[in-house]
Amino acid sequence: VGGARSFLYDMRETQRMAKSQGGTAALLERVTQLAQPLALEMGLELWDVEYKKEGGMFVLRYTLDAPQGVDLDTCEAFSRAVEQKLDQADPIENSYRLEVQSAGLDRALKRPSDFERFLGARVEVGLYAPLGGSVEQAASLHFSVCDAPMPAAVKHFEARLEGYEPGLLTLTDDAGASFSLRQADAASVRLAVEW
């Protein structure tokens, strides 16, 4: 019952937000437009922008990248600059927490350009359901890093990103076997940190 009440509250909050602000997509577009010129001025790439509810509070999170990397001072400077723009434009009617972070070595891949940019890289994949439910040859695949003893039961593994078409990832396991995975089956795809 408590879960249902929470779900109804979240659903009502989402509906209210969609009505009052033209939806989350429009809000994300607006806060991205405010931040993009600042990122360019500072020599940064705006890697990702998220607006979501976490722990009962809304969070607006900017993720930055740069060829030389992004340190804490850069995040702080960007945070101060974008906060001024957000205060002037006031695009969010709810109270929220502003966060600025570096994309990091294990950055999430979400957009087509992210996947195309990192073709050939080793990625860490988290699935909604075990691999055996989404890849026919799952039982014959081999992963040195995974969360289950049987390949078909794997929900988390590392592989090499060999190809990308909209909605479809082509991956190679540790033995060199190639397989396809629908992007919709992946809860997350991140760059793997190789030691």
Protein Blocks (a to p, Z undefined) as FASTA:
>chain_A
ZZmmmmmmmmmmmmmmmmmnopjklmmmmmmmmmmmmmmmnopacfbacdddeehiacdd
dddddfkopafklmmmmmmmmmmmmmmnopafbdcddddddebjmlccfbfklmmmmgoi
acddddfbdfklmmmklmmpccfbdcbfblklpcbdcdddfbdcehiacdddfkopacdd
dfklpmbdcddddZZ
